[in-house]
Amino acid sequence: MRALVTGGSGFIGTHVVSKLLAHGIDVRIMDTVLPRLIPEGVEFFKGSILDLDDTRMAMHRADAVIHLAAVADVGDVLKEPHYAEAINVRGTANVLEAMRIVGLKRIVFGSTTWVYSDVEATEVDETTLLQPPSHLYTATKIAGEHYCRSYGALYGLEPTVLRFGIPYGPGARPAAVIPIFVDRAVRGEPLTLSGDGLQYRKFIYVEDLAEGIVAGLRPAAINQTYNLDGQEKVSIKQIAETVQKIVGDVSIEFGPARPGDFAGKDASSQKAFRELDWRASTPFEAGVRRYVEWFKTQAKERADSLARVDTSLL
């Protein structure tokens, strides 16, 4: 089997590529940027999902698509809504259309638990009726889900929709809350919370998430939707306190609430456990400790690299 991973150079994508290889699946990455390291045997196709021809050519000899390319940072969506819509909605339409043209059926689509953000209930699962979205990020992901289902119904595609919790771990985007807190704590700077910090998430360690994404390729997952989320409800305040405990004695401060912030939902992942035998297994604090170790290693490597450059200039 050969899987095409759109966005395979990104945070989640790099971990998914590693998991696919571990499961004996051949991999082709489609992205606009090279990954930091291309594993042996992995093909790389440089192209944008905004280009239908690029997308179609990237699918040559592929058996399935794992569609992860997206503007996934809510802050980035807020700042550049038109570009976010282009990537998340029109880009997804291009992926599906390219699949229709080449006759490729199987797609795993990376969605988000943000789709539940406007639901009144605090405990939700895949049967929960979604509400009209108030945030553009939510709107783009709901649109992507509907496009996948429509192409399935009309053209015989076989979609699986995976709603991700908030991922963290090695390689995480610097703008995400855990990397921001760790970076500030390592520098000895205070950790600033948006609002009271009581909004919560069920954060998921990226290695656990990647394993769940690979499980989404199983035949049992065809035409199904699954939540892939962590098991622990963790408030933003608890994140700060965990980083404070691991890194050192840094202060915690409170700032204004972020516009359109998602207060948090308890999204059940029981369906994925029942049907795919998948569940998140990494405790939150253990995952943060691994991330801090990785972060410090990266910081040391950057410092050593700069030192070598400075020496070469002498």
C-alpha positions as CSV (number, residue, x, y, z in Angstrom):
1,M,0.0,0.0,0.0
2,R,1.2,3.5,-0.8
3,A,-0.3,6.5,1.1
4,L,-0.1,10.1,-0.1
5,V,0.2,12.5,2.9
6,T,-0.7,16.1,2.2
7,G,1.0,18.4,4.6
8,G,3.4,15.6,5.4
9,S,6.2,18.0,6.2
10,G,4.2,19.5,9.1
11,F,4.0,18.8,12.8
12,I,1.4,16.0,12.7
13,G,2.4,14.9,9.2
14,T,6.0,14.0,10.1
15,H,4.8,11.8,12.9
16,V,2.2,10.2,10.6
17,V,4.8,9.4,8.0
18,S,7.0,7.6,10.7
19,K,4.0,5.6,11.8
20,L,3.0,4.6,8.3
21,L,6.6,3.4,7.7
22,A,6.5,1.4,10.9
23,H,3.4,-0.3,9.7
24,G,5.0,-1.2,6.4
25,I,3.1,1.3,4.3
26,D,4.9,3.2,1.5
27,V,4.7,6.9,1.7
28,R,4.7,9.9,-0.6
29,I,4.7,13.4,1.0
30,M,3.0,16.3,-0.8
31,D,3.9,19.7,0.7
32,T,5.2,23.1,-0.3
33,V,8.2,22.8,1.9
34,L,10.7,20.0,2.4
35,P,10.5,18.2,5.8
36,R,13.5,18.7,8.0
37,L,14.4,15.1,7.4
38,I,13.0,12.8,4.7
39,P,13.1,9.2,5.9
40,E,14.7,6.6,3.7
41,G,12.4,5.3,1.0
42,V,9.9,8.2,1.3
43,E,9.0,10.1,-1.9
44,F,8.6,13.9,-1.8
45,F,6.4,15.8,-4.2
46,K,6.6,19.6,-3.9
47,G,3.3,21.1,-4.7
48,S,0.3,23.0,-3.4
49,I,-3.2,21.6,-2.9
50,L,-4.4,24.9,-4.3
51,D,-3.1,23.6,-7.7
52,L,-5.4,20.9,-9.0
53,D,-2.8,19.6,-11.5
54,D,-0.1,19.4,-8.8
55,T,-2.5,17.5,-6.6
56,R,-3.6,15.1,-9.3
57,M,0.1,14.3,-10.2
58,A,1.0,13.7,-6.6
59,M,-1.6,10.9,-6.5
60,H,0.2,8.8,-9.1
61,R,0.3,5.2,-8.0
62,A,-1.2,6.1,-4.5
63,D,-3.8,3.8,-2.9
64,A,-5.0,6.2,-0.3
65,V,-4.7,9.9,0.8
66,I,-4.2,11.2,4.3
67,H,-5.2,14.8,4.0
68,L,-3.6,16.9,6.7
69,A,-2.6,20.0,4.8
70,A,-4.4,22.9,6.5
71,V,-4.2,26.2,8.3
72,A,-4.6,24.7,11.7
73,D,-3.7,27.6,14.0
74,V,-6.8,29.4,15.1
75,G,-4.9,32.6,15.5
76,D,-3.6,32.4,11.9
77,V,-7.2,31.8,10.7
78,L,-8.3,34.9,12.6
79,K,-5.5,37.0,11.0
80,E,-5.7,35.7,7.4
81,P,-9.3,34.4,7.0
82,H,-9.3,34.4,3.2
83,Y,-6.1,32.4,2.9
84,A,-7.3,30.0,5.6
85,E,-10.5,29.4,3.6
86,A,-8.5,28.8,0.4
87,I,-6.3,26.1,2.0
88,N,-8.9,24.5,4.3
89,V,-11.9,24.5,1.9
90,R,-10.8,25.0,-1.7
91,G,-7.7,22.9,-1.1
92,T,-9.8,20.1,0.3
93,A,-12.1,20.4,-2.8
94,N,-9.0,20.1,-5.0
95,V,-7.8,16.9,-3.2
96,L,-11.3,15.3,-3.6
97,E,-11.6,16.4,-7.2
98,A,-8.1,15.1,-8.1
99,M,-9.1,11.8,-6.5
100,R,-12.3,11.7,-8.6
101,I,-10.3,12.4,-11.8
102,V,-7.6,9.7,-11.2
103,G,-10.1,7.2,-9.8
104,L,-8.7,7.1,-6.2
105,K,-11.2,6.2,-3.6
106,R,-9.7,6.1,-0.1
107,I,-9.2,9.3,1.9
108,V,-8.6,10.0,5.6
109,F,-9.5,13.7,6.4
110,G,-8.0,15.5,9.3
111,S,-10.8,17.5,11.0
112,T,-11.0,18.8,14.6
113,T,-13.0,18.7,17.8
114,W,-13.5,22.4,17.3
115,V,-16.5,21.4,15.1
116,Y,-18.3,20.9,18.5
117,S,-17.6,24.5,19.7
118,D,-21.1,25.9,19.2
119,V,-22.9,22.8,20.6
120,E,-24.7,23.5,23.9
121,A,-23.7,20.1,25.4
122,T,-20.3,19.8,27.1
123,E,-20.1,16.1,26.5
124,V,-20.2,15.2,22.8
125,D,-19.5,12.3,20.5
126,E,-19.8,11.6,16.8
127,T,-23.6,11.5,16.9
128,T,-23.9,15.0,18.3
129,L,-25.7,17.4,16.0
130,L,-23.3,20.2,15.0
131,Q,-24.5,23.8,15.1
132,P,-23.8,26.7,12.7
133,P,-20.2,27.7,13.4
134,S,-19.3,31.1,14.9
135,H,-15.6,30.8,14.1
136,L,-14.2,30.6,10.6
137,Y,-11.8,27.8,11.5
138,T,-14.7,25.7,12.6
139,A,-16.6,26.6,9.4
140,T,-13.8,25.5,7.2
141,K,-13.4,22.2,8.9
142,I,-17.1,21.5,8.9
143,A,-17.1,22.3,5.2
144,G,-14.3,19.9,4.6
145,E,-16.2,17.2,6.3
146,H,-19.3,17.8,4.2
147,Y,-17.2,17.9,1.0
148,C,-15.7,14.5,1.9
149,R,-19.2,13.0,2.5
150,S,-20.7,14.5,-0.7
151,Y,-17.9,13.2,-2.9
152,G,-18.4,9.8,-1.2
153,A,-22.1,9.8,-2.0
154,L,-21.8,11.2,-5.5
155,Y,-18.6,9.7,-6.8
156,G,-17.9,6.6,-4.7
157,L,-15.0,8.0,-2.7
158,E,-14.5,6.2,0.7
159,P,-13.8,8.9,3.3
160,T,-12.9,8.6,6.9
161,V,-13.3,11.8,9.0
162,L,-11.0,12.1,12.0
163,R,-11.7,14.9,14.5
164,F,-8.4,15.7,16.3
165,G,-8.0,17.0,19.8
166,I,-5.3,19.5,20.4
167,P,-2.0,17.8,19.6
168,Y,1.3,18.5,21.4
169,G,4.8,17.0,21.4
170,P,8.1,17.2,19.5
171,G,7.9,19.4,16.5
172,A,4.8,21.3,17.6
173,R,4.0,24.6,16.1
174,P,5.8,27.4,18.1
175,A,2.5,29.4,18.2
176,A,0.7,26.6,20.1
177,V,0.0,27.1,23.8
178,I,2.4,24.4,25.2
179,P,5.4,25.5,23.1
180,I,4.8,29.1,24.0
181,F,4.6,28.3,27.7
182,V,7.7,26.0,27.5
183,D,9.7,28.6,25.6
184,R,8.8,31.4,28.1
185,A,9.5,29.1,31.1
186,V,13.0,28.1,29.8
187,R,13.7,31.8,29.3
188,G,12.5,32.6,32.8
189,E,9.6,34.7,31.6
190,P,6.1,34.7,33.1
191,L,3.4,32.5,31.7
192,T,0.4,34.6,30.6
193,L,-3.1,33.1,30.4
194,S,-5.9,34.3,28.3
195,G,-8.8,35.1,30.6
196,D,-9.2,33.0,33.7
197,G,-7.4,30.0,32.2
198,L,-10.2,27.6,33.1
199,Q,-11.1,26.8,29.4
200,Y,-10.0,23.2,28.9
201,R,-8.9,20.8,26.2
202,K,-8.3,17.1,26.1
203,F,-4.8,17.4,24.7
204,I,-3.4,14.5,22.8
205,Y,0.2,13.5,22.5
206,V,1.2,13.6,18.8
207,E,2.5,10.0,18.7
208,D,-0.8,8.7,20.0
209,L,-2.7,10.9,17.4
210,A,-0.5,9.6,14.6
211,E,-1.2,6.0,15.5
212,G,-5.0,6.9,15.4
213,I,-4.6,8.4,12.0
214,V,-3.0,5.3,10.6
215,A,-5.8,3.3,12.2
216,G,-8.2,5.4,10.1
217,L,-6.9,3.6,7.0
218,R,-8.6,0.3,8.1
219,P,-11.5,-0.9,6.1
220,A,-13.8,-0.7,9.2
221,A,-13.3,3.1,9.2
222,I,-14.7,3.7,5.6
223,N,-17.5,6.2,5.7
224,Q,-17.1,6.7,9.4
225,T,-16.3,9.7,11.7
226,Y,-14.1,9.3,14.8
227,N,-13.0,11.6,17.6
228,L,-9.2,11.2,18.3
229,D,-8.7,12.9,21.6
230,G,-6.8,12.6,24.9
231,Q,-8.3,11.1,28.0
232,E,-7.5,13.9,30.4
233,K,-9.4,17.2,30.7
234,V,-6.7,19.8,31.1
235,S,-7.3,23.5,31.7
236,I,-5.0,26.2,30.3
237,K,-4.1,27.0,33.9
238,Q,-3.1,23.4,34.5
239,I,-0.9,23.5,31.5
240,A,0.9,26.5,32.9
241,E,1.2,24.8,36.3
242,T,2.6,21.6,34.7
243,V,5.2,23.5,32.7
244,Q,6.0,25.5,35.9
245,K,6.5,22.2,37.8
246,I,8.7,20.6,35.1
247,V,10.8,23.6,33.9
248,G,11.2,25.7,37.1
249,D,9.8,28.4,39.3
250,V,8.3,30.8,36.8
251,S,5.3,33.1,37.6
252,I,1.8,32.7,36.1
253,E,-0.1,35.8,35.1
254,F,-3.6,36.5,33.6
255,G,-4.4,38.6,30.5
256,P,-7.6,39.4,28.5
257,A,-9.6,36.6,26.9
258,R,-8.9,35.6,23.3
259,P,-11.6,36.6,20.8
260,G,-13.7,33.6,19.7
261,D,-11.9,31.2,22.1
262,F,-13.2,27.6,22.4
263,A,-14.3,27.0,26.0
264,G,-13.8,23.3,25.6
265,K,-15.9,20.1,25.1
266,D,-15.5,16.6,26.4
267,A,-15.3,14.7,23.2
268,S,-15.6,11.0,23.6
269,S,-13.2,8.8,21.7
270,Q,-15.0,5.5,22.7
271,K,-16.1,4.8,19.1
272,A,-12.4,4.8,18.0
273,F,-11.6,2.4,20.8
274,R,-14.6,0.1,20.0
275,E,-14.1,0.0,16.2
276,L,-10.4,0.7,15.7
277,D,-8.9,-0.5,19.0
278,W,-7.4,2.9,19.5
279,R,-7.1,5.2,22.5
280,A,-4.6,7.8,23.6
281,S,-2.2,6.2,26.1
282,T,0.3,9.0,27.0
283,P,-0.4,10.8,30.3
284,F,-0.4,14.6,29.9
285,E,2.5,15.3,32.2
286,A,4.6,12.6,30.7
287,G,4.0,14.0,27.3
288,V,4.9,17.5,28.4
289,R,8.1,16.2,29.9
290,R,9.0,14.5,26.6
291,Y,8.3,17.8,24.8
292,V,10.5,19.8,27.2
293,E,13.4,17.4,26.7
294,W,13.0,17.7,22.9
295,F,12.8,21.5,23.2
296,K,15.9,21.8,25.2
297,T,17.8,19.4,22.9
298,Q,16.7,21.5,19.9
299,A,17.8,24.7,21.7
300,K,21.2,23.3,22.5
301,E,21.7,22.2,18.8
302,R,20.8,25.7,17.6
303,A,23.2,27.3,20.1
304,D,26.0,24.9,19.1
305,S,25.3,25.6,15.4
306,L,25.5,29.3,16.0
307,A,28.7,28.9,18.0
308,R,30.3,27.0,15.1
309,V,29.3,29.7,12.7
310,D,30.8,32.4,14.9
311,T,34.0,30.5,15.2
312,S,34.3,30.1,11.5
313,L,34.2,33.8,11.0
314,L,37.2,34.4,13.3
